[in-house]
Amino acid sequence: MSSQNRKYGPDHPWTKFKLECAAEVGRVQYCKENNDEYKGNLPSRVNGEQGGPIGGQMVKEMIAMAKQQKGIT
């Protein structure tokens, strides 16, 4: 499935999770749900600096949840 077919609305659990993680690292302004600024002309370095911490926080939290479910500390 292409990314164009996956449209997550504001009430979708993944969208809520992403926004929570973005808030934890102070990057909510870079979430596409909060702005409609075109970013296709930005270098990947800039996009990575802006949004990279959000994805990193999401991964950290998913790993923590998985460890908690498995009883791993």
C-alpha positions, 0 to 999 in steps of 0.5 A: 500500500502506498503512503498516499492510500494511508490517510490518518485523520486527527482522531486516528490512534497513530496521529494522536501518538505522533502528536504526543511524541512531538509534544514531548520533544517540543516539535509539534509545529513540524507535524503536518497536522499542525501546518500545511507548509510545502516542504518538498523544496527543503533539503533532507538535512533540514527535514531531518533536523525538524522531524527526526526527533519526532520519529526517534521519540516514537520509536523509543516509546514503542520499544518501552511499551513492548518491553513493558508488555513482555515484562522486560525492564 
